[in-house]
Amino acid sequence: MPVPTVSLSLQPTDAEISPLLFGHFIEFIENCIQGGVTDSGSPASSETGIRLDVLEKAEKLHPAILRFPGGTYANIYHWMDGIGPVSSRRKRRNLIWGGINGNAFGTAEFVSYCRKLGAEPMLCVNMASGTAQEAADWVEYCNGEPGTYYADLRVADGFPEPFHVKYWCIGNECYAEPDLGPQHDPLRYVSDAWEFTKHMKLMDPSLKLIYVGNPLDQEWNSTVLESLAPVCDYFSIHHYSSEGARGPYGPFASLQEFRSQLDTLIPLLHACSVSGKKLSPWYRFPGRETKIRLAIDEWNIWDSTPRGKDNPYGLKMVYTWRDALWTACMLNTFVEYAEDIGIANLAQMVNVLAPIVTSGDTSFVQTTYHVLLFYRKYLQGRKVQCSFSAPPLSAGPAGTLSMLNASACLKTDGTICAFLVNLSQDLPLDVTFSENYCMLESEVLSAPSFSAFNTPECDVIVHSSCANPQETIHLGPASVCAVCLSPAGASDTVAQAAAMG
Ligand code: AHR
């Protein structure tokens, strides 16, 4: 049977790909922070209880932004529990996810962890049991110059320099009826969010604020966006794909649904970006200066079916190679929508729905980790529009999907990097480029099967690379490939520059 061939046409655009697409998230949820990020008493931890093996793996992912402390947990978090001497911090029951939070990992520990990773800190305020004043005090603790009460508490904790925390989420999934908080109605969310905004922005006018959007409710989105457009820097949407009853391609079908949600939401975002009225000077802080962008500040595959007493919310996900390919497709989607997506945070970073997993005093990485590393290495610069017509995968309960999923970027050195995912479990795919490009190198990730997964003992991912690929890229079944290209003619210069380092 002849190998199907796809011709890819690449059109560079002006759209910058935000580096903040490589974000992560840590929450007080099961053993994500306590037992993942930190683990006092473990021989794998530093003197201050930071798990060094986890840190090392996280550093390699080079997260650009890290979100904390929830998630749903933000609804019961009181930041003052997590400051001052660790021995006198308040212990509270974690009423959302179970267990007890001793609060040893508080704001200063979080910001220090971000600094180690080179990540921007992103904090989520408590709109349920917290107040606007408490949120503004948190801003002062983080960003205030010494000389006022809460800023001086930071100084007393050993941090004379302000933390300069720029990104603040105004609540989390406030529309969710079962969650704590009175903002399930969009009008109530808007009025409370304004109050939080005023208190926080008066404290620090330079904050970038992220407001809650609902992927499934356009009325929520239009009410919130139309009212908060003058101050809304980012609009949050969460996306968790799952297989459901749709078989192995279920998560990819769910990704198509996510794309439809973006297609509905983005025109509203544009309309509100333009029409958002200017703030009157009596607010005493400036309004939004740039267009409103999306923050996909929680995304992943999550099958939340309860799996027994030890895994009641399905949070201990074991990620297969299929899930890693889905992760690649999600990153391709972020590139496709680069004009409108400014931030994305994989939920979460360690142990819970995570690429990094601890196992006693050691740790290992899931299949998804390899794909995240792969994109982190190559994806930067500007979006390149990819056009192609690929054969469909045979139709099934997941609908009809294309065999190829792709994205591309134009890097600052003038080379293009194309990311190609062959979704077929059994067929190879040949890819050619319709313009005249010279191929510099290619790198491929694959695994023995869709259902292969990593364990502490065995990593199933196979890496291969090619220094001078031929004109056709041969993609094996279920593989992901990064191909670096230069426009023909420029190849000598780029190759020479690359050779010279
Ligand atoms: O990431 C797990 C949970 O999923 C978060 O706490 C919540 O925001 C979302 O529903």
Residues whose N, C-alpha, C, O or C-beta is under 5 A from the ligand:
A	BS01	AHR	G71 T72 Y73 E173 A347
